[in-house]
Amino acid sequence: DITASCGTADKSESGIGRPVQDCRDDEAKARAALETRWSEFPARTRQTCTESVSAGGPPSYVELITCLEMAKP
């Protein structure tokens, strides 16, 4: 849910945020990339990263694809 993951994009403890629309655009791009590249990643890595980004708040497609990319050898 892009709306949930970007709900606090313009708010941060430091007072420095980013426009919500930029967050939504980034999430949409990451989702599109995942739709085409999902099968490139091993099932175990997909499961681990999906569980990781779901902990502690709304999941993020950007965080998910980052996790998957970092897990590549």
Secondary structure, 3 states (H helix, E strand, C coil): CHHHHCCCCCCCCCCCCCCHHHHHHHHHHHHHHHHHHHHHCCHHHHHHHHHHHHCCCCCCHHHHHHHHHHHCC
